Amino acid sequence: MPNKHEAEPGKIFKSKIDGTYLSNVIYLGCEDSIDNYEQVDASEAEELYEEEE
Amino acid sequence: MYDIKIKANANGRLEYEDPVVRLGTEDELSRARLVFSVDDSIEGAIRYVKFKHAKATYLYRVTNDVLVVPTTVTKLSGRWFISFISSNNVVTNNVPTGSYAFISEPVEAVVSDGILSANTQSEESQLLCGIIGGTADKVVIPTSVTRIREYCLSYYQAFATLILHPDISYIGSHAFEGGKFQRIEFQEGIAITSIQEYSFQRMENLASSYVLKVPESVSSWGRNAFGSSNLGAIKFEEGSKLTTFVSYAIFNMTALKELELPAGFLGFTGNGQTISSCSVLAKIILPNSFTYAIIAGHIVDNPSLTDIVLGSNWNCVANFSKCTNLSADSIRAMFASLKNLTGSSAKALTLGSDNLAKITTTDIAVATAKNWTVS
């Protein structure tokens, strides 16, 4: 079964490898490691949307 | 000056060389004159020529039996009748006032059609008039026009088909914005490389059955190129050179139901809202050529989006967590399409809690077994 990890409340996972923001629950790939991820505040992932004219 | 010699006979007939008196060509000026030789038995020293046309009649005084063909006559081409009049007093209101009047039998005369005043428009000129006047039901950009400037036909008011010929290389921003066009036809072989931002924005009258075929030459697609337009479907020609979308590339297209990006497409640039606010967009098909990571903000605010199809052997980080209405079948199909990354670095496919709640851990295991981290 997939290797599941949950972030602390208000936090999400972020890849240390490429900076990708994920969600608060991850199921690791079969050769992936939780060490490749860190927990960050969910607000950090809010994208800076461009304003349309 | 050319003399048209006419003899006035006492029997009332006029004699001349040609079958008809050829007065000249339309719009000629003082090129010919009528020179009368008058039979000695014809009395009167006050002489006239009467000209009669379907559109006008003129009476001109003859001096020394000569009259230059008047410009009022040569102004009207067609058939005339002329008559020679000699009297011992003036003619007033077409009525002789003296005690004697010779009036010859009318003879036929002609002013030939001329082309000096002809003003037939060229085909291209007519096209331009139709375009500028807003009356054309087909707006065919003339072939002499290869670059269409900003705002060229913005808010064009006629319900028309817009035809873009193969030599058009550039369409400026806002060029056709707000026009009431029902179709846009890129003619085969068109070499246009760039569709500038807002160029076809707010085309709200496109026919619902109309499918936009994007020429393969297009390599640049500006933001809101078709924003707020009533496009039901977009197809990219095979061999499309389009590889990226900027922010707001597909924005507020309220009739768009399905979008398939072309093979070779690399990804979305910019911070987000790339495919956004399309209220009936249900399906997006992404080719496996994607290289740039898809972030959560790229595909947002598409409430009807239930299906994202990933090209077989998909190998790009993607975050669809703001596409919260994906179906379980679509998610399973995504997992099936993922490239097997065992033996290489894992990549992330983020779907968000709403979507993960629709599937089982068994479904997720399909992805994780290929070394994809699902979130």
Interface residues (C-beta under 8 A of the other chain):
Chain A: M1 P2 N3 K4 F13 S15 I17 D18 T20 Y21 L22 S23 N24 V25 I26 Y27 L28 G29 C30 E31 D32 N36 A45 E47 L48 Y49 E50 E52
Chain B: R223 N224 S247 Y248 F251 G270 N271 G272 Q273 A293 I295 A296 G297 V317 N319 S321 L341 T342 G343 S345 A346 K347 A348 T350 L351 G352 S353 L356 T361 I364 A365 A367 T368 A369 K370 N371 W372 T373 V374 S375
